[in-house]
């Protein structure tokens, strides 16, 4: 008799399936990790995503988010951290030891540590994929090897390994694409030519519906399309499909499944085609009846696209600065894009606050946005809630002081700034100096020489070159003389 609550290992893999409790815990971790990643807290998000990928070894959604977070951390530089090879030397030794001992889970664990330093490391990705195959994982090994294929476009061994993995999974058309890369990198490769020929035969058989058809409906549809010569929407067996076409085909097969849309959008992101990525995610949002995860990805894509357009508009302004007419048009275009960006940012932060009401980080970010755009009363409302999070308390008090000052509630502003000075730890020197500076200036404006002297002297002791603190201290001295 099995212990109560303990799942039986599957016969195929011998691994314990995830219990509902563990699956729920990992999902909460994953959600929190996504929130941290969206705030550019990449290192913390990486730690959380690592727990997810190691907790559920065959979850491609967790793996994709783990990698995407690292891509953003390293700004898509395709080489990871500086001196990544040196930093991962010890981990590589540990991974090779795990390979010799056939400790496949250990290989994956060490592999993820290597990817933290360089998520484009094709050798690590291949080793992890092979370990996943040994463990009889279903989805993650293929995703790892496809990631290696996309990361190392000039590595013949990667293209060859990817082709073989796809063939095992009957993804014949994608496998042909990989073998074609082998041909490009190694002209007249006999194995590549042979495999392409064999795969084309297999595709022809599948198209005829004789074996390996996914269903009787697929067989009938293929026969009908061949009979009518209506093949405009599909490639013929002698043509190869790009990854984009393959994913579009998957979308046509399962239009309500979010995964192919996300993969296609990520492919466009990698090619820096942000407009296409936004279009794909818009289709995904509609097809999935407003899936909130898709909405977040769409919003991020929209903001990124707008940032790029704003940068382009800034370059355009600089290029036509000597032409009054064109310069005016360029300024108008830039202003319109900035306005559009601000409206979209406000919408995004409000959506995040609504979706994650208990995450006060989003409250802080919404307040910060409102402050930057001059909506001080709305900013105050959000900062007053966000200060209940100890991580944000000191900074929220500082910003509350600034906002109250803007709406001419000076005594309230002073109280908030003095609370901020007491709350902000000394190790956070930049924030501490900013709070002392604003408190000193405000005290000068209120003609409170003692308060101004106290805060500005403390600031000067920390950094006498900070902004115009020396001039402000002279004004304090002059105020005392006048008294």
C-alpha distance (Angstrom), angle and dihedral (degrees) to the residues before:
residue distance angle dihedral
X1 . . .
X2 3.81 . .
X3 3.81 119.2 .
X4 3.77 112.1 -98.6
X5 3.79 114.2 -92.8
X6 3.81 94.3 12.3
X7 3.78 115.5 119.6
X8 3.79 120.0 -134.9
X9 3.81 118.2 -115.2
X10 3.79 112.9 -106.8
X11 3.78 114.6 -107.8
X12 3.80 92.5 -129.4
X13 3.79 98.4 54.5
X14 3.78 107.3 14.0
X15 3.82 88.5 -134.5
X16 3.76 124.8 129.4
X17 3.81 111.1 -109.8
X18 3.79 114.8 -126.3
X19 3.77 115.9 -88.8
X20 3.82 116.5 -127.1
X21 3.81 89.6 -112.7
X22 3.80 93.5 53.6
X23 3.79 92.2 44.3
X24 3.81 89.8 52.7
X25 3.81 91.9 47.9
X26 3.80 91.8 50.7
X27 3.80 91.2 48.5
X28 3.80 90.3 54.3
X29 3.80 89.7 49.4
X30 3.80 89.6 49.1
X31 3.81 92.7 50.9
X32 3.81 91.4 49.0
X33 3.81 90.7 47.2
X34 3.81 90.2 53.0
X35 3.79 90.1 52.5
X36 3.80 91.6 51.4
X37 3.80 91.8 47.3
X38 3.81 91.0 52.0
X39 3.83 87.6 54.8
X40 3.82 89.9 51.2
X41 3.81 91.2 -113.1
X42 3.79 85.7 140.4
X43 3.81 99.7 163.5
X44 3.79 94.1 50.5
X45 3.81 90.4 44.5
X46 3.82 89.3 50.9
X47 3.81 91.4 55.0
X48 3.80 90.4 50.8
X49 3.81 94.9 44.8
X50 3.82 89.1 49.2
X51 3.79 90.0 58.1
X52 3.81 88.2 51.2
X53 3.82 97.2 50.2
X54 3.81 92.4 45.3
X55 3.80 91.9 44.6
X56 3.82 93.8 52.6
X57 3.80 106.7 26.0
X58 3.81 96.5 -173.2
X59 3.80 100.4 45.8
X60 3.80 107.8 116.3
X61 3.81 92.7 -173.9
X62 3.80 89.7 61.1
X63 3.81 91.1 46.0
X64 3.80 93.2 48.9
X65 3.80 92.2 51.5
X66 3.83 91.1 45.5
X67 3.81 89.9 55.4
X68 3.81 96.6 40.8
X69 3.80 91.0 53.0
X70 3.81 89.8 53.5
X71 3.80 92.5 45.8
X72 3.80 88.6 56.4
X73 3.81 92.2 44.4
X74 3.80 90.8 56.3
X75 3.81 92.4 39.0
X76 3.82 92.5 -119.0
X77 3.82 90.9 -69.5
X78 3.86 90.9 148.0
X79 3.81 92.8 -136.4
X80 3.80 105.3 67.9
X81 3.78 123.5 -148.2
X82 3.79 124.3 2.9
X83 3.81 112.2 -85.0
X84 3.80 89.4 7.1
X85 3.81 91.7 163.4
X86 3.78 92.2 56.5
X87 3.78 93.5 45.0
X88 3.82 93.2 52.4
X89 3.81 98.1 43.4
X90 3.81 93.6 102.5
X91 3.80 92.8 45.0
X92 3.80 90.6 51.1
X93 3.81 89.8 54.7
X94 3.80 89.8 51.6
X95 3.82 91.1 48.3
X96 3.81 92.7 51.6
X97 3.79 90.0 49.9
X98 3.82 89.1 53.0
X99 3.82 89.7 50.0
X100 3.83 91.2 53.3
X101 3.79 90.3 48.8
X102 3.82 90.7 46.1
X103 3.80 88.4 -123.4
X104 3.80 93.3 152.5
X105 3.78 95.5 173.9
X106 3.80 87.9 53.2
X107 3.82 89.2 52.7
X108 3.80 89.7 55.2
X109 3.80 92.3 46.4
X110 3.81 93.3 51.8
X111 3.80 90.3 41.5
X112 3.78 92.0 58.5
X113 3.81 89.2 51.8
X114 3.82 89.3 54.5
X115 3.81 91.6 47.8
X116 3.80 89.7 53.6
X117 3.80 86.8 65.3
X118 3.82 96.6 37.4
X119 3.83 117.3 7.5
X120 3.83 89.6 -174.8
X121 3.83 94.4 60.2
X122 3.81 99.8 130.5
X123 3.82 94.0 -171.0
X124 3.80 91.1 57.0
X125 3.79 91.3 45.0
X126 3.82 91.5 51.9
X127 3.81 93.0 47.2
X128 3.80 90.8 49.2
X129 3.80 91.7 47.8
X130 3.81 90.8 52.0
X131 3.82 90.4 49.3
X132 3.80 89.9 50.2
X133 3.79 90.4 52.0
X134 3.81 89.7 51.9
X135 3.80 89.0 52.7
X136 3.82 89.0 49.0
X137 3.78 93.3 -120.6
X138 3.78 112.0 167.6
X139 3.82 112.0 -153.0
X140 3.79 110.3 15.6
X141 3.85 98.2 60.4
X142 3.80 91.5 57.5
X143 3.78 92.9 44.9
X144 3.82 90.6 50.7
X145 3.78 93.0 51.1
X146 3.82 92.9 45.2
X147 3.80 88.2 51.4
X148 3.81 88.7 53.2
X149 3.81 89.6 48.8
X150 3.81 91.5 53.3
X151 3.81 92.5 43.3
X152 3.82 98.6 48.2
X153 3.77 106.9 41.9
X154 3.83 93.4 165.7
X155 3.82 99.9 46.6
X156 3.81 111.9 104.6
X157 3.82 94.1 -167.1
X158 3.81 91.3 55.4
X159 3.81 92.9 49.5
X160 3.82 90.6 47.7
X161 3.82 93.7 48.9
X162 3.79 91.2 46.5
X163 3.83 91.8 51.3
X164 3.80 91.5 52.3
X165 3.80 93.4 47.8
X166 3.80 91.1 51.0
X167 3.80 91.7 47.8
X168 3.81 90.9 54.4
X169 3.80 87.8 55.5
X170 3.83 92.8 47.5
X171 3.81 91.2 -113.9
X172 3.79 88.3 139.2
X173 3.80 99.3 161.3
X174 3.81 93.2 52.2
X175 3.80 89.6 45.4
X176 3.82 89.7 56.0
X177 3.81 88.9 53.8
X178 3.81 89.0 55.7
X179 3.83 92.7 47.6
X180 3.81 89.2 50.9
X181 3.78 88.5 56.4
X182 3.82 88.1 52.6
X183 3.82 88.2 53.2
X184 3.80 91.4 50.9
X185 3.80 93.0 48.0
X186 3.81 94.8 40.1
X187 3.81 110.2 25.4
X188 3.82 117.4 -149.3
X189 3.81 92.2 18.0
X190 3.80 103.2 169.1
X191 3.79 96.1 -154.2
X192 3.82 92.3 52.3
X193 3.82 93.5 51.3
X194 3.81 91.6 46.3
X195 3.82 93.9 48.2
X196 3.82 93.4 47.3
X197 3.81 90.0 53.5
X198 3.81 92.9 48.7
X199 3.79 92.7 46.4
X200 3.78 92.3 50.6
X201 3.81 88.5 54.6
X202 3.80 90.0 51.6
X203 3.80 91.0 49.5
X204 3.80 90.2 50.9
X205 3.80 90.0 52.0
X206 3.78 91.0 49.0
X207 3.80 91.3 47.4
X208 3.78 89.1 53.0
X209 3.77 90.2 54.0
X210 3.81 95.7 -124.7
X211 3.78 98.7 126.2
X212 3.80 142.4 -4.5
X213 3.82 92.7 25.1
X214 3.76 110.5 156.2
X215 3.81 92.6 -132.2
X216 3.79 142.3 -17.8
X217 3.80 87.5 -98.9
X218 3.84 90.0 59.1
X219 3.82 90.6 50.8
X220 3.79 93.0 49.7
X221 3.79 92.3 45.9
X222 3.80 92.4 50.7
X223 3.80 92.7 48.4
X224 3.78 91.6 47.8
X225 3.81 92.7 48.9
X226 3.79 91.7 49.0
X227 3.79 91.7 48.3
X228 3.79 91.6 52.6
X229 3.83 94.1 39.8
X230 3.78 87.0 -128.4
X231 3.76 98.6 147.4
X232 3.78 101.7 129.5
X233 3.80 93.6 114.6
X234 3.83 96.2 49.7
X235 3.77 133.0 55.0
X236 3.82 118.4 -114.2
X237 3.82 117.5 -116.9
X238 3.80 91.3 -99.7
X239 3.79 93.2 55.9
X240 3.78 125.2 77.8
X241 3.77 123.4 -134.0
X242 3.78 122.7 -134.8
X243 3.81 117.4 -130.0
X244 3.81 87.3 -103.6
X245 3.80 92.4 56.0
X246 3.80 91.1 46.1
X247 3.79 91.9 53.5
X248 3.80 92.0 44.9
X249 3.79 87.1 54.4
X250 3.81 90.0 52.0
X251 3.81 89.2 50.6
X252 3.80 90.6 53.0
X253 3.79 89.7 51.1
X254 3.82 94.4 48.3
X255 3.81 107.7 18.4
X256 3.80 93.5 170.6
X257 3.83 95.9 50.8
X258 3.82 110.8 100.7
X259 3.79 96.9 -157.4
X260 3.85 100.6 77.5
X261 3.81 90.6 46.9
X262 3.82 91.0 52.2
X263 3.81 92.2 47.5
X264 3.81 91.1 49.1
X265 3.81 92.4 48.2
X266 3.82 90.2 49.5
X267 3.81 89.7 51.3
X268 3.80 89.7 54.1
X269 3.81 90.1 47.0
X270 3.80 90.2 54.4
X271 3.81 88.6 53.2
X272 3.84 88.9 47.3
X273 3.81 90.2 -119.7
X274 3.79 94.0 138.8
X275 3.79 95.8 163.9
X276 3.81 91.0 59.3
X277 3.80 90.9 45.6
X278 3.79 90.1 53.8
X279 3.83 91.1 48.8
X280 3.82 91.4 51.8
X281 3.80 93.2 48.8
X282 3.81 90.3 47.9
X283 3.81 88.5 56.0
X284 3.81 89.5 46.6
X285 3.80 92.4 51.2
X286 3.81 90.8 52.9
X287 3.82 94.6 42.8
X288 3.82 93.5 50.2
X289 3.82 94.9 48.3
X290 3.79 94.2 -111.5
X291 3.80 99.8 -42.7
X292 3.86 103.6 -162.3
X293 3.83 93.6 -140.2
X294 3.79 90.1 52.7
X295 3.79 89.6 47.1
X296 3.81 90.3 56.9
X297 3.80 91.8 50.1
X298 3.80 90.2 47.5
X299 3.79 92.0 49.7
X300 3.80 91.4 49.8
X301 3.81 89.7 49.7
X302 3.81 91.8 49.1
X303 3.80 92.1 51.0
X304 3.79 92.4 47.2
X305 3.79 90.9 49.0
X306 3.80 91.2 50.7
X307 3.82 92.1 48.8
X308 3.80 89.5 54.4
X309 3.81 91.7 48.6
X310 3.81 90.1 49.8
X311 3.81 91.4 52.0
X312 3.79 90.0 49.3
X313 3.81 90.3 49.2
X314 3.82 89.8 51.1
X315 3.80 90.3 53.2
X316 3.80 89.5 48.0
X317 3.82 90.7 52.6
X318 3.78 91.1 51.0
X319 3.81 91.5 49.2
X320 3.83 94.9 53.7
X321 3.82 100.5 35.8
X322 3.82 91.2 119.3
X323 3.81 92.9 55.2
X324 3.82 109.9 75.2
X325 3.82 95.9 -161.1
X326 3.79 96.6 45.5
X327 3.78 91.0 40.4
X328 3.82 90.8 55.8
X329 3.80 90.7 49.4
X330 3.79 91.1 48.4
X331 3.82 91.7 49.8
X332 3.79 90.4 50.3
X333 3.80 91.5 50.0
X334 3.81 91.5 48.1
X335 3.80 91.9 48.3
X336 3.81 91.2 49.8
X337 3.80 92.2 50.6
X338 3.81 91.6 48.5
X339 3.79 89.7 50.7
X340 3.80 90.9 49.1
X341 3.80 90.2 48.4
X342 3.81 92.2 50.8
X343 3.81 92.4 49.6
X344 3.79 91.8 48.6
X345 3.83 91.7 46.6
X346 3.80 90.5 52.0
X347 3.81 90.3 49.9
X348 3.81 91.4 48.6
X349 3.79 96.2 50.2
X350 3.79 92.2 45.9
X351 3.81 89.8 51.5
X352 3.81 91.2 50.1
X353 3.81 92.0 48.9
X354 3.79 89.5 49.9
X355 3.80 93.1 48.3
X356 3.82 96.0 43.4
X357 3.82 104.2 31.6
X358 3.81 92.9 163.4
X359 3.80 95.6 51.5
X360 3.79 103.1 90.0
X361 3.81 91.4 -171.2
X362 3.79 88.2 78.0
X363 3.82 89.7 49.5
X364 3.80 88.7 53.7
X365 3.79 92.7 48.6
X366 3.79 92.2 48.7
X367 3.80 89.5 49.8
X368 3.80 91.3 48.2
X369 3.81 90.6 51.6
X370 3.81 92.3 48.3
X371 3.80 90.7 50.0
X372 3.81 92.5 50.5
X373 3.80 91.2 50.5
X374 3.81 94.8 46.9
X375 3.82 99.1 -106.5
X376 3.81 92.4 129.4
X377 3.80 99.7 164.2
X378 3.81 91.8 53.9
X379 3.80 88.9 45.3
X380 3.82 91.1 53.2
X381 3.80 90.8 51.1
X382 3.82 92.0 54.4
X383 3.81 96.7 41.1
X384 3.82 90.5 52.0
X385 3.80 89.2 58.0
X386 3.81 96.1 39.8
X387 3.82 92.8 53.5
X388 3.82 87.8 72.7
X389 3.81 86.2 75.8
X390 3.85 106.1 82.6
X391 3.81 90.2 -144.5
X392 3.79 91.7 62.5
X393 3.80 102.3 29.6
X394 3.82 99.4 100.6
X395 3.80 94.4 42.9
X396 3.82 91.8 46.0
X397 3.81 90.8 52.5
X398 3.81 89.8 51.4
X399 3.79 92.1 49.9
X400 3.80 91.8 45.1
X401 3.80 88.1 55.5
X402 3.81 90.5 51.2
X403 3.82 92.7 47.5
X404 3.82 94.5 47.4
X405 3.80 88.4 50.2
X406 3.81 90.1 53.5
X407 3.82 91.8 55.1
X408 3.85 89.8 45.9
X409 3.81 95.6 -110.3
X410 3.79 90.3 134.7
X411 3.81 100.8 165.3
X412 3.80 90.2 51.3
X413 3.79 88.3 47.9
X414 3.82 91.9 52.8
X415 3.80 91.9 49.8
X416 3.81 92.1 51.0
X417 3.80 93.5 46.5
X418 3.79 93.8 49.9
X419 3.81 89.6 49.0
X420 3.81 88.3 50.0
X421 3.82 91.9 52.6
X422 3.81 90.3 52.4
X423 3.82 93.2 44.7
X424 3.82 101.9 44.2
X425 3.82 109.8 89.1
X426 3.81 117.8 -122.8
X427 3.81 91.2 -119.0
X428 3.84 88.7 65.6
X429 3.79 90.7 70.6
X430 3.81 98.7 163.2
X431 3.81 94.0 54.7
X432 3.79 91.6 41.6
X433 3.82 91.8 53.2
X434 3.79 91.3 47.6
X435 3.81 91.7 52.2
X436 3.83 92.4 48.4
X437 3.80 91.0 47.7
X438 3.82 95.1 51.4
X439 3.79 92.0 43.6
X440 3.81 90.9 50.8
X441 3.80 94.2 47.7
X442 3.78 92.2 46.7
X443 3.82 91.1 49.8
X444 3.80 89.0 52.0
X445 3.79 89.8 52.2
X446 3.79 89.4 51.3
X447 3.84 89.1 47.6
X448 3.81 91.7 -121.8
X449 3.80 99.4 146.1
X450 3.81 95.8 179.6
X451 3.82 94.0 53.3
X452 3.81 92.5 42.9
X453 3.82 91.3 48.6
X454 3.80 92.4 48.9
X455 3.82 96.3 51.6
X456 3.80 98.3 37.1
X457 3.81 92.4 47.6
X458 3.80 89.8 51.7
X459 3.81 89.1 50.0
X460 3.81 92.7 47.8
X461 3.79 89.4 51.7
X462 3.81 88.5 56.1
X463 3.82 97.9 41.1
X464 3.80 121.1 -6.8
X465 3.83 90.9 -173.0
X466 3.82 93.1 57.8
X467 3.82 108.8 129.9
X468 3.85 109.3 -63.2
X469 3.81 97.8 -29.6
X470 3.83 93.1 131.1
X471 3.83 90.9 54.8
X472 3.80 90.3 48.0
X473 3.80 91.0 52.3
X474 3.82 88.5 52.4
X475 3.81 88.4 54.0
X476 3.80 89.8 51.1
X477 3.81 89.8 52.4
X478 3.80 90.5 48.0
X479 3.81 90.4 49.8
X480 3.81 90.3 53.7
X481 3.82 91.7 49.0
X482 3.78 90.9 51.6
X483 3.78 90.1 51.2
